[in-house]
Amino acid sequence: MAQGSDSNDTSYKSPSPGSRQGSSDDVKKVMRREKNRIAAQKSRMRQTQKADSLHLESENLEKENAALRKEVKQLTEEAKYLTSVLSSHEPLCTGLAAQSPELLYSPHHSSYHHQHISVPHYQH
């Protein structure tokens, strides 16, 4: 027999229909894994972006909440002040209290009513 033509040599196999199917399955498996890896990467990126977005929204809402609490505090202080001004002013308006409410708030009485009350203007 000639050298290299030994039928027991297993270093080279001729492609058989079964082995082609196996390599095709391997290619499909590699492709599926690659697609899955890319999909997982995109999913993680979307999840990170969503977390970042929620974090920014949370910070903005906290700032807005702080500003609203500050405004509520200022308005509460203003309401207390105006209540005290009204309480101290009511005894001075005993003559007007006997009149009807339409007369108390009519334009011709407002100049008299406000001439001796000084109310600071609050900035919001």
All heavy atoms as an XYZ file, in Angstrom:
981
protein
N       0.802     -1.181      0.000
C       0.000      0.000      0.000
C       0.843      1.241      0.000
O       1.933      1.244      0.529
C      -0.868      0.023      1.243
C      -2.079     -0.796      1.133
S      -3.123     -0.242      2.414
C      -4.377     -1.336      2.197
N       0.278      2.294     -0.551
C       1.025      3.533     -0.629
C       0.906      4.271      0.674
O      -0.051      4.127      1.424
C       0.471      4.397     -1.758
N       1.944      5.048      0.935
C       1.988      5.799      2.167
C       0.934      6.894      2.140
O       0.752      7.571      1.155
C       3.385      6.408      2.327
C       3.637      6.908      3.696
C       5.070      7.441      3.801
O       5.779      7.575      2.814
N       5.470      7.724      5.002
N       0.195      7.099      3.261
C      -0.804      8.160      3.369
C      -2.160      7.726      2.880
O      -3.112      8.457      2.958
N      -2.283      6.516      2.371
C      -3.578      6.072      1.906
C      -4.164      5.012      2.816
O      -4.980      4.200      2.413
C      -3.486      5.560      0.465
O      -2.667      4.420      0.442
N      -3.699      4.990      4.066
C      -4.186      4.012      5.027
C      -5.649      4.286      5.328
O      -6.023      5.393      5.650
C      -3.335      4.082      6.302
C      -3.626      2.952      7.258
O      -4.388      2.041      6.882
O      -3.119      3.017      8.381
N      -6.489      3.315      5.247
C      -7.915      3.490      5.480
C      -8.234      3.684      6.950
O      -9.316      4.117      7.300
C      -8.692      2.296      4.915
O      -8.307      1.122      5.600
N      -7.299      3.362      7.846
C      -7.506      3.559      9.283
C      -7.117      4.960      9.742
O      -7.260      5.290     10.900
C      -6.699      2.525     10.079
C      -7.246      1.131      9.888
O      -8.436      0.967      9.610
N      -6.376      0.142     10.012
N      -6.617      5.818      8.899
C      -6.199      7.166      9.242
C      -7.452      8.022      9.499
O      -8.283      8.180      8.635
C      -5.374      7.760      8.109
C      -4.782      9.110      8.452
O      -4.833      9.511      9.641
O      -4.287      9.778      7.543
N      -7.572      8.564     10.721
C      -8.754      9.344     11.105
C      -8.478     10.838     11.149
O      -9.302     11.611     11.625
C      -9.269      8.881     12.491
O      -8.234      9.066     13.433
C      -9.740      7.446     12.443
N      -7.338     11.279     10.698
C      -7.024     12.703     10.750
C      -7.854     13.496      9.747
O      -8.079     14.670      9.937
C      -5.528     12.928     10.512
O      -5.206     12.486      9.215
N      -8.310     12.907      8.706
C      -9.134     13.599      7.718
C     -10.417     12.820      7.506
O     -10.378     11.627      7.267
C      -8.386     13.734      6.386
C      -9.263     14.314      5.306
C      -9.527     15.677      5.247
C      -9.836     13.483      4.355
C     -10.334     16.200      4.266
C     -10.655     14.003      3.370
C     -10.903     15.355      3.329
O     -11.712     15.865      2.364
N     -11.537     13.531      7.623
C     -12.810     12.888      7.369
C     -13.449     13.583      6.190
O     -13.483     14.806      6.137
C     -13.745     12.988      8.580
C     -13.298     12.172      9.760
C     -14.300     12.246     10.879
C     -13.859     11.423     12.056
N     -14.766     11.496     13.164
N     -13.975     12.841      5.318
C     -14.680     13.454      4.208
C     -16.015     13.958      4.717
O     -16.627     13.328      5.580
C     -14.861     12.438      3.071
O     -15.680     11.382      3.522
N     -16.439     15.093      4.214
C     -17.702     15.638      4.695
C     -18.854     14.718      4.355
O     -19.035     14.319      3.216
C     -17.834     16.968      3.968
C     -16.825     16.948      2.889
C     -15.825     15.893      3.201
N     -19.566     14.339      5.380
C     -20.735     13.498      5.185
C     -21.964     14.347      5.447
O     -21.880     15.397      6.084
C     -20.688     12.291      6.119
O     -20.753     12.732      7.460
N     -23.128     13.963      5.000
C     -24.338     14.746      5.221
C     -24.590     15.027      6.698
O     -25.018     16.097      7.064
C     -25.446     13.878      4.622
C     -24.760     12.979      3.654
C     -23.370     12.786      4.182
N     -24.284     14.112      7.596
C     -24.481     14.306      9.033
C     -23.555     15.362      9.606
O     -23.937     16.162     10.458
N     -22.328     15.411      9.146
C     -21.374     16.388      9.685
C     -21.697     17.796      9.188
O     -21.451     18.778      9.871
C     -19.949     16.003      9.343
O     -19.738     16.140      7.960
N     -22.238     17.921      7.994
C     -22.649     19.237      7.498
C     -23.779     19.789      8.369
O     -23.818     20.965      8.677
C     -23.117     19.156      6.053
C     -22.003     19.077      5.081
C     -22.526     19.213      3.669
N     -21.590     18.595      2.757
C     -21.916     17.971      1.655
N     -23.174     17.863      1.308
N     -21.003     17.461      0.878
N     -24.682     18.931      8.752
C     -25.797     19.338      9.621
C     -25.246     19.809     10.969
O     -25.706     20.802     11.504
C     -26.764     18.154      9.816
C     -27.976     18.486     10.650
C     -28.885     19.508      9.971
O     -28.986     19.540      8.750
N     -29.519     20.327     10.761
N     -24.253     19.129     11.502
C     -23.643     19.508     12.774
C     -22.977     20.868     12.693
O     -23.133     21.704     13.581
N     -22.257     21.145     11.642
C     -21.594     22.447     11.508
C     -22.629     23.545     11.282
O     -22.465     24.662     11.746
C     -20.555     22.423     10.398
O     -21.174     22.466      9.133
N     -23.690     23.231     10.594
C     -24.768     24.196     10.396
C     -25.428     24.534     11.733
O     -25.746     25.692     12.003
C     -25.795     23.617      9.424
O     -26.890     24.489      9.305
N     -25.626     23.529     12.571
C     -26.187     23.766     13.906
C     -25.243     24.618     14.753
O     -25.679     25.482     15.502
C     -26.468     22.442     14.621
C     -27.686     21.715     14.058
O     -28.470     22.361     13.317
O     -27.842     20.518     14.361
N     -23.943     24.384     14.617
C     -22.959     25.173     15.363
C     -22.997     26.638     14.938
O     -22.932     27.547     15.765
C     -21.547     24.619     15.158
C     -21.324     23.294     15.875
O     -22.156     22.953     16.754
O     -20.330     22.608     15.546
N     -23.129     26.877     13.648
C     -23.198     28.246     13.131
C     -24.461     28.921     13.659
O     -24.433     30.070     14.115
C     -23.162     28.259     11.585
C     -23.507     29.630     11.040
C     -21.799     27.814     11.078
N     -25.577     28.191     13.615
C     -26.830     28.753     14.133
C     -26.718     29.063     15.623
O     -27.213     30.079     16.093
C     -27.992     27.776     13.898
C     -28.426     27.677     12.466
C     -29.579     26.705     12.320
C     -29.991     26.546     10.867
N     -31.074     25.570     10.723
N     -26.051     28.163     16.352
C     -25.875     28.361     17.789
C     -25.040     29.612     18.072
O     -25.371     30.427     18.936
C     -25.209     27.121     18.383
C     -25.189     27.055     19.874
C     -24.614     25.716     20.318
C     -24.667     25.556     21.808
N     -24.116     24.258     22.232
N     -23.971     29.787     17.313
C     -23.103     30.959     17.474
C     -23.874     32.230     17.121
O     -23.798     33.235     17.833
C     -21.823     30.820     16.609
C     -21.063     32.132     16.535
C     -20.938     29.723     17.157
N     -24.635     32.171     16.040
C     -25.421     33.344     15.634
C     -26.475     33.685     16.697
O     -26.688     34.846     17.024
C     -26.112     33.083     14.285
C     -25.145     32.926     13.132
S     -24.301     34.449     12.728
C     -25.621     35.305     11.907
N     -27.143     32.660     17.213
C     -28.162     32.886     18.243
C     -27.539     33.495     19.499
O     -28.085     34.416     20.099
C     -28.871     31.564     18.562
C     -30.061     31.742     19.488
C     -30.839     30.448     19.698
N     -30.038     29.431     20.363
C     -29.673     28.265     19.810
N     -30.041     27.952     18.589
N     -28.939     27.409     20.483
N     -26.372     32.985     19.882
C     -25.683     33.544     21.059
C     -25.280     35.000     20.834
O     -25.381     35.823     21.741
C     -24.448     32.697     21.396
C     -24.775     31.416     22.087
C     -23.524     30.687     22.484
N     -23.845     29.461     23.195
C     -22.944     28.557     23.545
N     -21.666     28.738     23.235
N     -23.314     27.480     24.186
N     -24.825     35.304     19.639
C     -24.426     36.681     19.322
C     -25.631     37.617     19.364
O     -25.570     38.710     19.927
C     -23.746     36.726     17.948
C     -23.299     38.103     17.512
C     -22.187     38.699     18.353
O     -21.559     37.973     19.149
O     -21.948     39.912     18.238
N     -26.742     37.189     18.760
C     -27.963     38.007     18.796
C     -28.430     38.201     20.240
O     -28.846     39.295     20.624
C     -29.077     37.333     17.975
C     -28.933     37.510     16.484
C     -30.033     36.783     15.730
C     -31.348     37.482     15.939
N     -32.433     36.885     15.126
N     -28.353     37.144     21.031
C     -28.770     37.230     22.437
C     -27.854     38.175     23.220
O     -28.327     38.957     24.055
C     -28.771     35.834     23.061
C     -29.389     35.836     24.442
O     -30.250     36.653     24.729
N     -28.954     34.928     25.289
N     -26.545     38.102     22.934
C     -25.593     38.990     23.616
C     -25.907     40.446     23.290
O     -25.931     41.312     24.176
C     -24.163     38.641     23.187
C     -23.086     39.462     23.905
C     -21.704     39.183     23.328
N     -21.567     39.675     21.969
C     -21.345     40.957     21.645
N     -21.253     41.876     22.582
N     -21.229     41.316     20.381
N     -26.198     40.739     22.030
C     -26.510     42.109     21.611
C     -27.823     42.566     22.239
O     -27.941     43.690     22.736
C     -26.562     42.202     20.071
C     -25.146     42.025     19.498
C     -27.142     43.537     19.625
C     -25.110     41.855     17.986
N     -28.818     41.690     22.266
C     -30.112     42.033     22.871
C     -29.956     42.307     24.362
O     -30.546     43.257     24.892
C     -31.117     40.914     22.636
N     -29.155     41.504     25.044
C     -28.928     41.703     26.477
C     -28.203     43.019     26.727
O     -28.521     43.754     27.672
C     -28.122     40.539     27.055
N     -27.251     43.343     25.859
C     -26.504     44.599     25.987
C     -27.445     45.794     25.814
O     -27.398     46.753     26.587
C     -25.395     44.621     24.943
C     -24.396     45.733     25.097
C     -23.265     45.602     24.076
O     -23.441     45.011     22.999
N     -22.103     46.128     24.417
N     -28.315     45.723     24.795
C     -29.284     46.801     24.582
C     -30.232     46.926     25.764
O     -30.572     48.034     26.187
C     -30.084     46.545     23.299
C     -29.323     46.800     22.026
C     -30.206     46.543     20.811
C     -29.487     46.778     19.513
N     -30.350     46.499     18.351
N     -30.667     45.805     26.287
C     -31.586     45.818     27.432
C     -30.932     46.472     28.643
O     -31.556     47.281     29.337
C     -32.013     44.387     27.769
O     -32.807     44.362     28.924
N     -29.677     46.123     28.912
C     -28.964     46.742     30.038
C     -28.793     48.237     29.825
O     -28.913     49.031     30.760
C     -27.611     46.061     30.242
C     -27.705     44.689     30.880
C     -26.332     44.157     31.258
N     -25.485     43.902     30.102
C     -25.425     42.755     29.449
N     -26.162     41.739     29.826
N     -24.611     42.616     28.421
N     -28.526     48.647     28.577
C     -28.367     50.063     28.273
C     -29.687     50.809     28.490
O     -29.708     51.886     29.090
C     -27.890     50.245     26.832
C     -27.450     51.651     26.508
S     -26.562     51.792     24.931
C     -27.790     51.216     23.785
N     -30.802     50.230     28.027
C     -32.115     50.862     28.241
C     -32.435     50.957     29.735
O     -32.967     51.953     30.203
C     -33.217     50.070     27.525
C     -33.293     50.339     26.044
C     -34.572     49.759     25.432
N     -34.730     48.339     25.689
C     -34.307     47.355     24.886
N     -33.712     47.652     23.760
N     -34.495     46.091     25.207
N     -32.109     49.910     30.472
C     -32.363     49.905     31.916
C     -31.551     51.001     32.610
O     -32.062     51.708     33.491
C     -32.013     48.534     32.483
C     -32.399     48.329     33.926
C     -32.101     46.921     34.413
O     -31.437     46.145     33.732
N     -32.573     46.590     35.590
N     -30.303     51.168     32.212
C     -29.448     52.213     32.785
C     -29.993     53.599     32.447
O     -30.045     54.485     33.303
C     -28.009     52.064     32.253
O     -27.517     50.772     32.607
C     -27.090     53.133     32.831
N     -30.424     53.790     31.181
C     -30.981     55.081     30.781
C     -32.256     55.388     31.554
O     -32.478     56.529     31.980
C     -31.262     55.091     29.275
C     -30.018     55.169     28.436
C     -30.309     55.024     26.943
O     -31.364     54.551     26.550
N     -29.347     55.427     26.116
N     -33.080     54.379     31.774
C     -34.322     54.581     32.520
C     -34.013     54.955     33.972
O     -34.637     55.854     34.533
C     -35.185     53.324     32.467
C     -36.537     53.494     33.115
C     -37.418     52.284     32.920
C     -38.789     52.531     33.542
N     -39.685     51.386     33.338
N     -33.034     54.283     34.572
C     -32.644     54.603     35.944
C     -32.107     56.029     36.039
O     -32.435     56.762     36.981
C     -31.603     53.600     36.445
N     -31.298     56.418     35.063
C     -30.763     57.786     35.046
C     -31.885     58.807     34.911
O     -31.900     59.840     35.591
C     -29.764     57.971     33.897
C     -28.468     57.209     34.114
O     -28.226     56.759     35.258
O     -27.704     57.049     33.142
N     -32.831     58.516     34.036
C     -33.963     59.414     33.825
C     -34.802     59.544     35.094
O     -35.198     60.652     35.479
C     -34.820     58.880     32.679
O     -35.997     59.626     32.544
N     -35.061     58.429     35.758
C     -35.828     58.465     37.005
C     -35.083     59.233     38.094
O     -35.689     59.949     38.894
C     -36.140     57.045     37.480
C     -37.193     56.300     36.675
C     -37.287     54.845     37.144
C     -38.541     56.976     36.784
N     -33.769     59.093     38.116
C     -32.965     59.819     39.108
C     -33.069     61.330     38.876
O     -33.255     62.096     39.833
C     -31.516     59.356     39.028
C     -30.619     60.015     40.011
N     -30.661     59.749     41.362
C     -29.659     60.962     39.861
C     -29.774     60.496     41.985
N     -29.153     61.238     41.100
N     -32.966     61.757     37.618
C     -33.092     63.184     37.308
C     -34.489     63.702     37.651
O     -34.642     64.788     38.218
C     -32.805     63.438     35.832
C     -31.347     63.356     35.395
C     -31.238     63.492     33.875
C     -30.523     64.433     36.074
N     -35.512     62.917     37.319
C     -36.882     63.321     37.629
C     -37.076     63.439     39.142
O     -37.704     64.378     39.627
C     -37.872     62.313     37.050
C     -39.317     62.701     37.262
C     -40.304     61.694     36.686
O     -39.876     60.669     36.122
O     -41.514     61.936     36.815
N     -36.490     62.503     39.879
C     -36.585     62.541     41.339
C     -35.930     63.802     41.900
O     -36.488     64.472     42.778
C     -35.912     61.294     41.919
O     -35.823     61.374     43.314
N     -34.756     64.141     41.384
C     -34.070     65.355     41.842
C     -34.896     66.602     41.538
O     -35.010     67.500     42.382
C     -32.689     65.471     41.195
C     -31.671     64.512     41.751
C     -30.314     64.638     41.076
O     -30.228     65.240     39.973
O     -29.340     64.127     41.648
N     -35.476     66.657     40.333
C     -36.289     67.821     39.959
C     -37.530     67.926     40.838
O     -37.909     69.026     41.257
C     -36.681     67.751     38.485
C     -35.509     68.000     37.559
O     -34.538     68.650     37.931
N     -35.590     67.474     36.355
N     -38.172     66.797     41.119
C     -39.361     66.816     41.974
C     -39.009     67.231     43.401
O     -39.781     67.924     44.063
C     -40.045     65.449     41.958
C     -40.758     65.090     40.658
C     -41.234     63.643     40.692
C     -41.912     66.031     40.394
N     -37.845     66.812     43.882
C     -37.416     67.222     45.229
C     -37.185     68.735     45.282
O     -37.559     69.386     46.266
C     -36.146     66.469     45.625
C     -36.403     65.026     46.006
C     -35.136     64.257     46.347
O     -34.057     64.874     46.449
O     -35.236     63.035     46.518
N     -36.584     69.284     44.237
C     -36.379     70.737     44.184
C     -37.716     71.467     44.145
O     -37.910     72.467     44.845
C     -35.537     71.123     42.958
C     -34.082     70.747     43.057
C     -33.340     71.096     41.780
C     -31.912     70.600     41.817
N     -31.220     70.873     40.550
N     -38.625     70.986     43.316
C     -39.944     71.610     43.214
C     -40.690     71.514     44.543
O     -41.331     72.479     44.978
C     -40.759     70.920     42.115
C     -42.117     71.532     41.886
C     -42.919     70.822     40.795
O     -42.387     69.919     40.145
O     -44.095     71.186     40.621
N     -40.576     70.366     45.198
C     -41.231     70.175     46.495
C     -40.677     71.155     47.528
O     -41.433     71.761     48.295
C     -41.034     68.733     46.960
C     -41.907     68.368     48.126
O     -42.798     69.106     48.516
N     -41.651     67.210     48.705
N     -39.363     71.331     47.540
C     -38.742     72.269     48.480
C     -39.226     73.697     48.215
O     -39.531     74.448     49.154
C     -37.224     72.195     48.380
N     -39.314     74.071     46.934
C     -39.781     75.414     46.586
C     -41.236     75.607     47.013
O     -41.608     76.670     47.540
C     -39.632     75.648     45.083
N     -42.068     74.587     46.809
C     -43.476     74.683     47.208
C     -43.620     74.755     48.724
O     -44.464     75.498     49.244
C     -44.275     73.502     46.645
C     -44.483     73.513     45.129
C     -45.094     72.200     44.661
C     -45.348     74.690     44.709
N     -42.803     73.993     49.446
C     -42.843     74.071     50.921
C     -42.449     75.461     51.403
O     -43.031     75.998     52.341
C     -41.917     73.018     51.537
C     -42.438     71.609     51.422
C     -41.501     70.616     52.101
N     -41.906     69.268     51.838
C     -42.817     68.606     52.552
N     -43.414     69.196     53.557
N     -43.136     67.354     52.254
N     -41.447     76.051     50.742
C     -41.017     77.407     51.097
C     -42.152     78.394     50.841
O     -42.420     79.282     51.668
C     -39.780     77.780     50.275
C     -39.196     79.121     50.602
C     -37.950     79.381     49.761
C     -37.376     80.755     50.045
N     -36.185     81.022     49.228
N     -42.833     78.243     49.702
C     -43.945     79.131     49.377
C     -45.090     78.967     50.380
O     -45.693     79.955     50.813
C     -44.452     78.850     47.958
C     -45.548     79.801     47.526
C     -46.020     79.550     46.100
O     -45.504     78.637     45.431
O     -46.921     80.282     45.663
N     -45.381     77.728     50.770
C     -46.435     77.483     51.761
C     -46.074     78.158     53.081
O     -46.927     78.795     53.720
C     -46.659     75.966     51.964
C     -47.478     75.686     53.215
C     -47.350     75.365     50.754
N     -44.802     78.064     53.467
C     -44.356     78.701     54.715
C     -44.537     80.217     54.640
O     -45.038     80.845     55.576
C     -42.891     78.346     54.983
C     -42.378     78.859     56.297
C     -40.940     78.441     56.525
C     -40.424     79.015     57.818
N     -39.017     78.695     58.055
N     -44.143     80.808     53.503
C     -44.281     82.257     53.347
C     -45.756     82.672     53.367
O     -46.123     83.668     53.996
C     -43.638     82.718     52.041
C     -42.127     82.668     52.052
C     -41.540     82.977     50.678
O     -42.230     82.920     49.669
N     -40.249     83.289     50.646
N     -46.586     81.916     52.683
C     -48.011     82.254     52.640
C     -48.668     82.074     54.008
O     -49.549     82.856     54.382
C     -48.727     81.412     51.582
C     -48.366     81.748     50.130
C     -48.981     80.729     49.183
C     -48.810     83.152     49.776
N     -48.231     81.073     54.748
C     -48.761     80.871     56.098
C     -48.383     82.049     56.995
O     -49.214     82.555     57.758
C     -48.225     79.550     56.696
O     -48.606     78.477     55.826
C     -48.760     79.300     58.088
N     -47.125     82.486     56.875
C     -46.687     83.650     57.654
C     -47.471     84.898     57.255
O     -47.875     85.685     58.106
C     -45.186     83.879     57.468
C     -44.318     82.825     58.126
C     -42.842     82.990     57.800
O     -42.464     83.986     57.135
O     -42.059     82.117     58.205
N     -47.696     85.076     55.956
C     -48.452     86.221     55.483
C     -49.893     86.162     56.000
O     -50.449     87.185     56.428
C     -48.449     86.270     53.951
C     -49.163     87.479     53.381
C     -49.130     87.523     51.859
O     -48.555     86.614     51.226
O     -49.691     88.479     51.301
N     -50.497     84.975     55.991
C     -51.870     84.825     56.481
C     -51.941     85.147     57.976
O     -52.883     85.825     58.429
C     -52.372     83.409     56.224
N     -50.954     84.690     58.735
C     -50.929     85.011     60.175
C     -50.811     86.517     60.385
O     -51.496     87.090     61.231
C     -49.752     84.300     60.860
C     -49.961     82.831     61.075
C     -48.735     82.220     61.752
C     -48.835     80.730     61.863
N     -47.625     80.133     62.436
N     -49.923     87.142     59.621
C     -49.729     88.581     59.753
C     -51.018     89.328     59.409
O     -51.442     90.228     60.142
C     -48.574     89.055     58.859
C     -48.461     90.551     58.813
C     -47.926     91.252     59.895
C     -48.911     91.267     57.716
C     -47.841     92.635     59.871
C     -48.836     92.643     57.689
C     -48.298     93.326     58.769
O     -48.234     94.686     58.747
N     -51.628     88.963     58.287
C     -52.848     89.652     57.867
C     -53.993     89.411     58.851
O     -54.813     90.315     59.088
C     -53.250     89.215     56.451
C     -52.287     89.667     55.344
C     -52.676     89.046     54.021
C     -52.245     91.179     55.249
N     -54.049     88.235     59.449
C     -55.058     87.947     60.468
C     -54.849     88.840     61.681
O     -55.807     89.402     62.234
C     -55.011     86.466     60.881
O     -55.231     85.666     59.722
C     -56.047     86.138     61.927
N     -53.586     89.016     62.070
C     -53.315     89.883     63.225
C     -53.619     91.348     62.890
O     -54.131     92.091     63.735
C     -51.874     89.724     63.708
O     -50.971     90.268     62.778
N     -53.316     91.773     61.658
C     -53.632     93.145     61.246
C     -55.147     93.345     61.284
O     -55.639     94.362     61.783
C     -53.063     93.441     59.839
C     -53.652     94.727     59.272
C     -51.557     93.533     59.887
N     -55.872     92.368     60.769
C     -57.329     92.458     60.763
C     -57.873     92.494     62.192
O     -58.753     93.302     62.508
C     -57.936     91.274     60.001
C     -59.446     91.237     59.915
C     -59.969     92.475     59.164
C     -59.908     89.972     59.226
N     -57.330     91.640     63.051
C     -57.786     91.609     64.449
C     -57.529     92.936     65.143
O     -58.362     93.420     65.912
C     -57.079     90.497     65.220
O     -57.448     89.250     64.708
N     -56.367     93.536     64.878
C     -56.066     94.813     65.524
C     -56.851     95.960     64.888
O     -57.077     96.990     65.520
C     -54.570     95.099     65.473
O     -54.155     95.269     64.144
N     -57.280     95.807     63.672
C     -57.992     96.862     62.972
C     -59.508     96.818     63.231
O     -60.164     97.865     63.164
C     -57.730     96.769     61.464
C     -58.399     97.837     60.671
N     -57.994     99.145     60.702
C     -59.476     97.798     59.841
C     -58.773     99.858     59.919
N     -59.690     99.069     59.384
N     -60.037     95.648     63.510
C     -61.480     95.509     63.704
C     -62.054     96.467     64.748
O     -63.102     97.071     64.504
C     -61.849     94.064     64.043
C     -61.922     93.168     62.829
C     -62.221     91.725     63.171
O     -61.905     91.269     64.283
O     -62.777     91.041     62.293
N     -61.415     96.675     65.889
C     -61.984     97.618     66.870
C     -62.097     99.045     66.334
O     -62.964     99.799     66.757
C     -61.013     97.561     68.044
C     -60.300     96.272     67.908
C     -60.270     95.965     66.449
N     -61.234     99.414     65.384
C     -61.282    100.756     64.814
C     -62.460    100.921     63.856
O     -62.861    102.040     63.555
C     -59.985    101.059     64.060
C     -58.696    101.004     64.888
C     -57.496    101.210     63.980
C     -58.722    102.027     66.002
N     -63.009     99.834     63.394
C     -64.085     99.884     62.402
C     -65.431     99.513     63.019
O     -66.293     98.974     62.344
C     -63.778     98.915     61.253
S     -62.360     99.400     60.293
N     -65.645     99.833     64.283
C     -66.910     99.470     64.926
C     -68.073    100.198     64.286
O     -69.171     99.660     64.200
C     -66.868     99.784     66.437
O     -66.502    101.144     66.601
C     -65.902     98.878     67.149
N     -67.858    101.406     63.815
C     -68.922    102.166     63.163
C     -69.316    101.536     61.843
O     -70.477    101.558     61.441
N     -68.384    100.939     61.153
C     -68.676    100.317     59.871
C     -69.316     98.937     60.042
O     -70.004     98.464     59.155
C     -67.395    100.171     59.044
C     -66.762    101.468     58.556
C     -65.444    101.163     57.854
C     -67.699    102.193     57.612
N     -69.090     98.302     61.169
C     -69.600     96.945     61.374
C     -71.120     96.916     61.367
O     -71.719     95.911     61.015
C     -69.079     96.393     62.695
N     -71.783     98.016     61.728
C     -73.237     98.049     61.748
C     -73.814     98.152     60.344
O     -74.984     97.874     60.131
C     -73.719     99.219     62.586
N     -72.998     98.563     59.370
C     -73.474     98.706     58.007
C     -73.500     97.336     57.302
O     -72.917     96.371     57.765
C     -72.576     99.663     57.235
C     -72.573    101.061     57.820
C     -71.597    101.957     57.065
O     -70.990    101.542     56.105
N     -71.470    103.185     57.532
N     -74.149     97.301     56.167
C     -74.229     96.046     55.419
C     -72.878     95.737     54.765
O     -72.102     96.645     54.488
C     -75.327     96.140     54.375
O     -74.959     97.078     53.389
N     -72.612     94.473     54.478
C     -71.325     94.094     53.866
C     -71.085     94.753     52.517
O     -69.946     95.001     52.160
C     -71.442     92.572     53.692
C     -72.518     92.140     54.608
C     -73.428     93.312     54.809
N     -72.130     95.058     51.740
C     -71.924     95.705     50.437
C     -71.278     97.076     50.626
O     -70.444     97.491     49.835
C     -73.253     95.879     49.679
C     -73.953     94.579     49.333
C     -74.840     94.077     50.458
O     -75.375     94.883     51.234
O     -74.968     92.849     50.582
N     -71.643     97.753     51.688
C     -71.071     99.072     51.927
C     -69.633     98.977     52.432
O     -68.827     99.859     52.158
C     -71.932     99.849     52.936
C     -73.330    100.238     52.455
C     -74.106    100.901     53.582
C     -73.242    101.168     51.258
N     -69.331     97.927     53.162
C     -67.968     97.773     53.686
C     -66.943     97.635     52.559
O     -65.831     98.108     52.672
C     -67.876     96.532     54.575
C     -68.463     96.652     55.975
C     -68.368     95.320     56.686
C     -67.731     97.716     56.768
N     -67.309     96.980     51.477
C     -66.351     96.695     50.424
C     -66.617     97.480     49.142
O     -66.082     97.161     48.109
C     -66.354     95.185     50.130
C     -65.956     94.404     51.347
C     -66.898     93.697     52.079
C     -64.640     94.421     51.800
C     -66.532     93.002     53.218
C     -64.269     93.739     52.936
C     -65.215     93.022     53.646
O     -64.847     92.355     54.768
N     -67.423     98.524     49.232
C     -67.659     99.329     48.049
C     -66.467    100.243     47.799
O     -65.729    100.568     48.719
C     -68.944    100.151     48.211
O     -68.782    101.094     49.246
N     -66.257    100.680     46.571
C     -65.070    101.484     46.232
C     -64.962    102.792     47.015
O     -63.872    103.193     47.370
C     -65.237    101.767     44.743
C     -66.179    100.730     44.246
C     -67.042    100.356     45.405
N     -66.068    103.446     47.327
C     -65.939    104.728     48.006
C     -65.551    104.560     49.475
O     -65.045    105.490     50.081
C     -67.226    105.558     47.871
C     -68.407    104.963     48.589
N     -69.167    103.972     48.027
C     -68.938    105.228     49.812
C     -70.130    103.634     48.872
N     -70.005    104.372     49.960
N     -65.729    103.397     50.040
C     -65.283    103.167     51.413
C     -63.862    102.637     51.474
O     -63.215    102.721     52.508
C     -66.204    102.157     52.121
C     -67.480    102.765     52.608
N     -68.608    102.764     51.848
C     -67.778    103.392     53.766
C     -69.583    103.357     52.510
N     -69.104    103.753     53.674
N     -63.354    102.097     50.379
C     -62.043    101.453     50.426
C     -60.928    102.445     50.711
O     -59.974    102.111     51.393
C     -61.769    100.705     49.121
O     -61.687    101.616     48.057
N     -61.027    103.678     50.239
C     -59.954    104.636     50.499
C     -59.899    104.973     51.989
O     -58.831    105.076     52.562
C     -60.142    105.901     49.664
O     -61.371    106.529     50.005
N     -61.076    105.123     52.630
C     -61.088    105.371     54.058
C     -60.583    104.144     54.800
O     -59.814    104.241     55.744
C     -62.513    105.698     54.546
C     -62.635    105.585     56.055
C     -62.124    106.580     56.870
C     -63.204    104.469     56.646
C     -62.204    106.470     58.248
C     -63.280    104.347     58.017
C     -62.791    105.346     58.829
O     -62.851    105.246     60.172
N     -61.009    102.987     54.348
C     -60.728    101.749     55.062
C     -59.243    101.413     55.053
O     -58.731    100.855     56.000
C     -61.535    100.625     54.413
C     -61.749     99.446     55.319
N     -62.455     99.529     56.484
C     -61.351     98.163     55.208
C     -62.488     98.358     57.066
N     -61.837     97.506     56.311
N     -58.525    101.778     53.982
C     -57.127    101.398     53.862
C     -56.164    102.528     54.199
O     -54.967    102.305     54.194
C     -56.832    100.909     52.429
C     -57.489     99.610     52.114
N     -57.039     98.428     52.599
C     -58.591     99.326     51.378
C     -57.813     97.445     52.167
N     -58.771     97.976     51.424
N     -56.635    103.687     54.555
C     -55.701    104.780     54.747
C     -54.861    104.620     56.014
O     -53.752    105.107     56.074
C     -56.433    106.120     54.749
C     -57.388    106.321     55.921
C     -58.182    107.601     55.745
O     -57.780    108.441     54.946
N     -59.268    107.738     56.451
N     -55.346    103.902     57.016
C     -54.572    103.765     58.237
C     -54.056    102.347     58.452
O     -53.656    102.001     59.537
C     -55.397    104.241     59.445
C     -56.707    103.532     59.587
N     -57.795    103.849     58.819
C     -57.080    102.531     60.397
C     -58.806    103.074     59.153
N     -58.406    102.264     60.103
N     -54.050    101.529     57.393
C     -53.481    100.179     57.467
C     -52.284    100.128     56.535
O     -52.397    100.428     55.357
C     -54.496     99.103     57.002
C     -55.738     99.128     57.868
C     -53.852     97.728     57.038
C     -56.805     98.157     57.397
N     -51.151     99.752     57.103
C     -49.981     99.563     56.241
C     -49.676     98.067     56.190
O     -49.429     97.445     57.212
C     -48.774    100.334     56.775
O     -48.408     99.842     58.036
N     -49.738     97.516     55.004
C     -49.497     96.088     54.812
C     -48.283     95.936     53.918
O     -48.252     96.462     52.805
C     -50.727     95.411     54.137
C     -50.444     93.935     53.893
C     -51.965     95.604     54.964
N     -47.254     95.239     54.418
C     -46.080     95.050     53.580
C     -46.427     94.121     52.404
O     -47.261     93.246     52.526
C     -45.058     94.381     54.503
C     -45.880     93.717     55.544
C     -47.113     94.556     55.708
N     -45.776     94.330     51.300
C     -46.003     93.479     50.124
C     -44.999     92.330     50.179
O     -43.803     92.543     50.292
C     -45.807     94.279     48.834
C     -46.825     95.373     48.675
N     -48.148     95.091     48.504
C     -46.702     96.707     48.676
C     -48.815     96.233     48.390
N     -47.953     97.229     48.507
N     -45.518     91.137     50.099
C     -44.674     89.949     50.142
C     -44.274     89.544     48.742
O     -45.066     89.616     47.824
C     -45.417     88.765     50.798
C     -45.557     88.937     52.281
C     -46.652     89.571     52.842
C     -44.573     88.438     53.120
C     -46.775     89.714     54.202
C     -44.706     88.584     54.492
C     -45.792     89.215     55.023
O     -45.908     89.344     56.374
N     -43.053     89.124     48.623
C     -42.565     88.637     47.330
C     -42.628     87.119     47.366
O     -42.272     86.502     48.339
C     -41.113     89.065     47.116
C     -40.935     90.557     47.164
C     -40.421     91.063     45.856
O     -40.018     90.304     45.013
N     -40.440     92.370     45.676
N     -43.081     86.536     46.296
C     -43.186     85.062     46.233
C     -42.147     84.512     45.331
O     -41.830     84.896     44.310
C     -44.584     84.648     45.711
C     -45.676     85.140     46.608
N     -46.006     84.501     47.772
C     -46.498     86.185     46.512
C     -47.002     85.142     48.329
N     -47.316     86.168     47.581
